[in-house]
Amino acid sequence: MRKLPNGMVTLPEAARMACFGAGISGAISEDHLNAMAQELARLLTVYVVCEAGAAEGRALSADELQGAFFSGRTGEITYRDGRPPISGLAVTSTALFAVLKVLRPAASRA
């Protein structure tokens, strides 16, 4: 597995962090992770960081996100229309931490 560029967090790890930050406790189900990965993709720019020949990540386009189904466990998106899956997804830690502040339950924001 290739090392992530500095300042990047894999989508599975970001989804787990966001679930904890939103107050989901105990075992986090695959459904929770997938829903959180989908929400993160709506709120943040998602990058492909493990493409062959790419020195740095590239942002997913709106077309790539259209009709995508996220897996919070594998960090992969799949499509029902036959497009090939895309893996090696990540977000920037700076953007993730900003979203985590918003997701925290109100009582713990003080």
C-alpha positions in Angstrom: 0.0 0.0 0.0 1.2 3.4 -0.9 1.9 6.1 1.7 -0.7 8.9 1.8 0.5 12.4 1.0 1.0 14.6 4.1 -2.2 16.0 5.5 -4.5 13.3 4.1 -6.7 10.8 5.9 -8.1 7.7 4.2 -11.9 7.8 3.7 -12.5 4.8 5.9 -10.6 6.4 8.8 -12.3 9.7 8.2 -15.7 8.0 8.3 -14.8 6.3 11.6 -13.6 9.5 13.1 -16.8 11.3 12.0 -19.0 8.6 13.5 -17.2 8.9 16.8 -17.4 12.7 16.6 -21.1 12.6 15.9 -21.6 10.6 19.1 -22.1 7.1 17.6 -20.9 4.8 20.3 -20.2 1.1 20.5 -19.7 -1.0 17.4 -20.0 1.1 14.2 -21.9 -0.8 11.5 -21.0 -0.9 7.9 -24.2 1.0 7.2 -23.1 3.8 9.6 -19.7 4.0 7.9 -21.2 4.0 4.4 -23.7 6.7 5.3 -20.9 8.8 6.9 -18.6 8.4 3.9 -21.4 9.6 1.7 -22.0 12.6 4.0 -18.3 13.4 4.0 -18.3 13.3 0.2 -21.1 15.8 0.2 -19.3 18.1 2.6 -15.7 17.7 1.6 -13.5 17.3 -1.5 -12.6 13.6 -1.8 -9.3 12.7 -3.4 -8.0 9.6 -5.2 -4.5 9.2 -3.8 -3.4 5.8 -4.9 -3.7 5.9 -8.7 -0.9 4.4 -10.6 1.5 7.0 -11.9 0.1 9.8 -9.9 2.6 11.7 -7.7 -0.2 13.4 -5.6 -3.9 12.9 -5.2 -6.6 14.3 -7.6 -10.0 15.5 -6.6 -12.9 13.4 -7.6 -15.2 15.2 -10.1 -18.9 15.7 -9.8 -19.4 13.2 -12.5 -17.4 10.6 -10.6 -19.5 11.2 -7.5 -22.8 11.0 -9.4 -24.4 7.7 -8.7 -21.5 6.5 -6.4 -22.0 4.2 -3.5 -19.4 4.5 -0.8 -18.0 1.8 1.3 -16.8 3.2 4.6 -14.9 0.0 5.4 -12.9 -0.3 2.1 -12.8 3.4 1.1 -14.0 2.4 -2.4 -16.8 3.7 -4.5 -18.8 1.5 -6.8 -21.5 2.2 -9.4 -24.5 0.3 -10.5 -24.1 1.4 -14.1 -21.0 -0.7 -14.7 -18.3 2.0 -14.2 -15.2 0.5 -12.6 -14.9 1.1 -8.9 -12.5 3.8 -7.6 -10.4 3.1 -4.5 -7.6 4.9 -2.6 -9.9 7.6 -1.4 -8.9 10.3 1.1 -9.8 13.7 2.4 -7.6 16.4 3.8 -7.2 16.4 7.6 -7.8 20.1 7.8 -11.2 19.9 6.1 -12.1 16.8 8.1 -11.3 18.4 11.5 -13.4 21.4 10.5 -16.4 19.1 9.7 -15.8 17.1 13.0 -16.3 20.3 15.0 -19.7 20.7 13.4 -20.7 17.1 13.8 -19.9 17.1 17.6 -23.0 17.0 19.8 -23.9 20.5 21.0 -23.1 19.7 24.6 -19.5 18.9 23.9 -18.7 22.0 21.7 -18.0 24.3 24.6 
